[in-house]
C-alpha cells in the first residue's frame, strides 16, 4: 500500500493566493520529509474559496519533490480538448523524476458547465471520448481521430511520457464505477463514501469487470484525515473545518452525484463514521489495516488541510502520520 497526501489548492476567502501557495508548499515539504509516496491535488473553476488552478500548481510542486508520484485528483476532463490536456500532462511528467498519475472525472457543478458552454448532458460522452483520445496522444506517435466531439488528423504531441501514465477515474454511482473499471487503470474512490458502500460497489460493480478483462483491481482511496494525540482533539479540529466543506459540497450539487443522494445530509459525527480517518495514531493504524483487509486498497490518500485550518496544524497531523502511522501499517 502506498500513501499520498491530498494538497487541495483551496482555502478560506480571507487568505490570498500567495498565502495559499506558501501554505501548500509547506504541507508538501512536510509530507515529503514524512515519507509519503504521492502528492495529489484537485480542481474546480469559479470556486467559492480562494483557489489555485491545478496544473500550474502541480508544475510548481515538481520543484519541491524528487521521487514522489504527482497525481491529478482530478482533472475535469470535459472542459479540455485532448490535445491541450495531453501536452499539459506530458509536460508535468517531464518536470519531475517520479511517476505521474492522470486522475480524471466528469465534473458535476452547474456553474462550471455553464461557464465553459458545455451541456451537462454531454459530460459522460465527452469524458469517455476525451480520455480515449488523450491516452492515444500520450502513447502513440501519430494519431488520427474523428469522433463526436473531437477530431485530429495525423498529429503528434512534441513530448510523450517515457512510461505510460496511470489513469484513475473518479466515480460515485454504480454505473460510474463500472465505467471506471472498463476504461481506466483504477477507480479513484472519493472521500465521501463509507467503507461499507465501497466494499459493496467494489464487489458488485468493479472487481467483476476488472477480472473479466484480466486486469488487477487497483483501488486508490481518498480520505479526510486528521491524526492527533487524542481522539477528542482530532474530531474537534475536523468538526470545526470539515463541516463547512461538506455543506459547500451539498450546495454545489455533489450529493446529486452520489448513489445515495441523502448520504451527505447528516450531522457531522454521523457523517464522519466509517468515512473519515480521525483519531490517535493507533486508531488510524487500525482503520487503515481495515482498508487493506476489506478493500485491498492500493493507495490511501489523506486530505488533512481544509479551508480555514492553519497550515501548521495540518503539518502536525502529517508529521504524526509519518512518525507513528506509516511505519506501522
C-alpha positions in Angstrom: 0.0 0.0 0.0 1.2 3.5 -0.9 0.3 6.7 1.0 -0.4 10.0 -0.6 -1.2 13.5 0.7 -4.0 15.5 -1.0 -2.9 19.1 -1.1 -6.1 20.7 -2.4 -5.0 24.2 -3.6 -8.0 25.8 -1.8 -8.6 27.7 1.3 -10.8 30.3 3.0 -11.5 33.5 1.1 -9.8 35.7 3.7 -6.5 34.3 2.5 -4.7 35.5 -0.6 -3.4 33.3 -3.4 0.1 33.8 -2.3 -0.7 32.8 1.3 -2.3 29.7 -0.1 0.8 29.0 -2.2 3.1 29.2 0.8 0.8 27.1 3.0 0.5 24.4 0.4 4.3 24.3 -0.2 4.8 23.9 3.5 2.4 20.9 3.6 4.0 19.3 0.6 7.5 19.6 2.0 6.3 18.2 5.3 4.7 15.2 3.5 7.9 14.5 1.5 10.0 14.6 4.7 7.5 12.4 6.4 7.8 9.6 3.8 4.6 9.9 1.8 4.7 8.3 -1.6 2.4 10.7 -3.5 1.1 14.2 -3.7 -2.3 14.8 -5.3 -4.3 18.0 -5.9 -7.8 18.7 -7.1 -9.6 21.2 -9.4 -12.5 23.5 -9.5 -13.4 26.6 -11.5 -15.3 29.6 -10.2 -14.7 28.4 -6.7 -16.4 29.8 -3.6 -13.0 29.5 -1.9 -9.6 31.0 -2.6 -8.3 28.5 -5.1 -5.2 28.0 -7.3 -5.6 26.2 -10.6 -4.4 22.6 -10.6 -2.0 22.1 -13.4 0.3 25.2 -12.8 0.1 24.4 -9.1 1.4 20.8 -9.7 4.0 22.1 -12.0 5.3 24.3 -9.2 5.3 21.3 -6.9 7.7 19.4 -9.2 10.4 21.7 -7.9 9.7 20.7 -4.3 9.8 16.9 -4.5 12.2 14.4 -6.1 10.7 11.0 -6.4 7.1 11.4 -5.1 4.3 10.5 -7.5 2.4 13.5 -8.7 -1.3 13.0 -9.3 -4.2 15.0 -10.6 -7.2 14.2 -8.5 -9.0 15.2 -10.6 -8.8 17.0 -13.9 -12.3 17.9 -15.0 -11.8 16.4 -18.4 -15.0 17.6 -20.3 -13.6 21.1 -20.2 -10.4 20.3 -22.0 -9.5 19.5 -25.6 -7.5 16.2 -25.5 -4.5 17.8 -27.3 -4.3 20.5 -24.6 -4.5 18.1 -21.6 -2.2 15.6 -23.2 0.5 18.2 -23.7 0.0 19.6 -20.2 0.2 16.2 -18.6 3.3 15.2 -20.6 4.9 18.5 -19.5 4.2 17.8 -15.8 5.6 14.3 -16.2 8.8 15.7 -17.8 9.3 18.2 -14.9 9.9 15.6 -12.2 11.6 12.2 -11.8 8.8 10.4 -10.0 5.8 8.7 -11.6 2.7 10.7 -12.8 -0.9 9.7 -12.3 -3.6 11.1 -14.5 -6.7 11.3 -12.4 -9.8 12.5 -14.3 -13.5 12.9 -13.7 -16.7 14.2 -15.3 -17.4 17.1 -13.0 -20.8 17.9 -11.5 -21.1 21.7 -10.8 -23.6 23.5 -13.0 -21.7 26.8 -12.8 -18.7 25.2 -14.4 -20.6 23.6 -17.3 -22.4 26.9 -18.0 -19.2 28.9 -17.9 -17.5 26.5 -20.4 -20.6 26.3 -22.5 -20.5 22.5 -22.3 -24.0 21.0 -21.9 -24.0 18.9 -18.7 -25.8 16.1 -20.6 -22.6 15.7 -22.6 -20.2 15.3 -19.7 -20.0 11.5 -19.8 -19.6 11.0 -23.6 -17.0 13.9 -23.6 -15.2 12.2 -20.7 -15.1 8.8 -22.4 -14.1 10.1 -25.8 -11.7 12.7 -24.4 -9.9 10.1 -22.2 -9.5 7.6 -25.1 -8.0 10.3 -27.4 -5.8 11.8 -24.6 -4.3 8.3 -23.9 -3.6 7.7 -27.6 -1.9 11.1 -27.9 0.3 10.3 -24.8 1.3 6.9 -26.1 1.2 6.8 -30.0 3.5 8.6 -32.4 0.8 9.6 -34.9 -2.9 9.9 -34.1 -6.0 10.3 -36.2 -9.4 10.5 -34.7 -12.8 11.6 -35.9 -15.3 11.5 -33.1 -18.5 13.1 -31.8 -16.7 15.9 -30.0 -13.0 15.9 -31.1 -11.2 15.4 -34.4 -7.5 15.3 -35.2 -5.7 14.2 -38.4 -2.3 12.5 -38.2 -1.0 14.6 -35.3 1.7 14.0 -32.7 2.5 15.8 -29.5 6.1 17.0 -29.1 6.9 15.0 -25.9 5.4 11.8 -24.5 6.0 10.2 -21.2 8.7 7.6 -21.1 6.3 5.3 -19.1 2.6 5.4 -19.7 0.7 7.5 -17.2 -1.5 5.5 -14.8 -5.1 6.7 -15.4 -7.5 6.9 -12.4 -11.2 7.7 -13.0 -13.2 9.2 -10.1 -16.6 7.6 -9.7 -19.5 7.8 -7.3 -22.5 6.0 -8.7 -22.6 2.3 -9.5 -22.7 3.0 -13.2 -19.8 5.3 -13.0 -17.8 2.7 -11.1 -18.5 0.2 -13.9 -17.2 2.9 -16.3 -14.0 3.3 -14.4 -13.5 -0.4 -14.3 -13.8 -0.5 -18.1 -11.9 2.5 -19.4 -9.3 3.4 -16.7 -6.4 1.7 -14.8 -8.2 2.3 -11.5 -11.3 3.6 -9.8 -10.4 6.6 -7.7 -12.6 6.5 -4.6 -13.9 9.8 -3.3 -13.7 10.7 0.4 -17.4 10.8 0.8 -18.3 7.1 0.6 -18.4 4.8 3.6 -16.2 1.7 3.7 -19.4 -0.4 3.6 -20.5 1.4 0.4 -17.1 1.0 -1.2 -16.9 -2.7 -0.4 -20.3 -3.3 -2.0 -19.5 -1.3 -5.1 -16.1 -2.9 -5.5 -17.6 -6.4 -5.1 -20.6 -5.9 -7.4 -19.5 -3.2 -10.0 -15.7 -3.1 -10.1 -14.0 -6.4 -9.5 -16.0 -8.5 -11.9 -15.3 -6.1 -14.9 -11.6 -5.9 -14.0 -11.4 -9.7 -13.7 -13.2 -10.3 -17.0 -10.6 -8.0 -18.6 -7.7 -9.8 -16.9 -6.7 -6.6 -15.1 -5.9 -6.0 -11.5 -8.4 -4.2 -9.3 -6.1 -1.4 -8.0 -8.1 0.8 -5.7 -6.8 4.3 -4.6 -8.9 5.8 -1.9 -9.1 9.4 -0.8 -9.9 10.0 2.9 -10.4 13.1 5.1 -7.8 12.5 7.8 -6.5 14.2 11.0 -4.2 12.5 13.5 -3.7 13.9 16.9 -2.5 12.8 20.4 -6.2 12.3 21.4 -9.3 11.3 19.6 -11.1 14.3 21.0 -8.6 16.7 19.5 -8.7 15.1 16.1 -12.5 15.2 16.0 -12.6 18.8 17.3 -10.3 20.0 14.5 -12.1 18.1 11.8 -15.6 19.1 13.0 -14.7 22.8 13.0 -13.3 22.9 9.5 -14.9 20.0 7.6 -18.5 20.9 8.4 -18.4 24.0 6.1 -16.6 22.0 3.4 -19.3 19.4 3.3 -22.1 22.0 3.5 -20.4 23.5 0.4 -20.4 20.2 -1.4 -24.1 19.9 -0.9 -24.7 23.5 -2.2 -22.6 22.6 -5.2 -24.6 19.5 -6.0 -22.0 16.8 -5.0 -24.8 14.9 -3.2 -26.7 14.5 -6.5 -23.7 12.6 -8.0 -23.7 10.1 -5.2 -25.5 6.7 -5.4 -27.5 7.7 -2.2 -28.4 11.4 -2.7 -29.1 11.8 1.0 -25.7 10.5 2.0 -24.1 13.9 2.7 -27.1 15.3 4.6 -26.1 14.1 8.0 -24.8 15.6 11.3 -21.0 15.7 11.4 -20.4 12.8 13.8 -22.7 10.6 11.8 -21.0 11.8 8.5 -17.6 11.0 9.9 -18.4 7.4 10.9 -16.9 4.9 8.5 -15.7 7.7 6.3 -13.0 9.8 7.9 -9.7 8.9 9.4 -9.8 10.7 12.6 -8.1 9.8 15.9 -4.9 8.8 17.5 -2.1 7.1 15.6 -3.1 3.7 16.9 -6.7 4.3 16.0 -5.8 5.4 12.5 -3.4 2.5 12.0 -6.3 0.1 12.9 -8.6 1.8 10.4 -6.0 1.7 7.6 -5.5 -2.0 8.3 -9.2 -2.4 7.8 -8.9 -0.7 4.4 -6.2 -3.2 3.4 -8.3 -6.2 4.6 -11.7 -5.2 3.3 -10.8 -3.1 0.2 -7.3 -4.3 -0.7 -6.6 -0.6 -1.2 -3.5 0.2 -3.4 -3.2 3.8 -2.1 -4.6 5.8 0.8 -4.5 9.5 0.0 -5.2 11.7 3.0 -6.6 15.2 3.0 -5.5 16.9 6.2 -6.0 20.6 5.3 -9.3 22.2 4.8 -10.3 25.8 4.3 -9.6 27.9 7.4 -7.4 25.3 9.1 -3.9 26.8 10.0 -1.3 25.1 7.8 0.9 24.3 10.8 -2.0 22.1 12.3 -2.2 20.2 9.0 1.6 19.7 9.1 1.4 18.4 12.7 -1.0 15.7 11.6 1.1 14.8 8.6 4.3 14.6 10.7 2.5 12.4 13.3 1.4 10.1 10.5 4.9 9.9 9.2 6.3 9.1 12.6 3.6 6.7 14.0 1.3 5.5 11.2 3.2 4.9 8.0 5.9 2.7 9.7 3.2 0.6 11.4 0.8 -0.3 8.6 
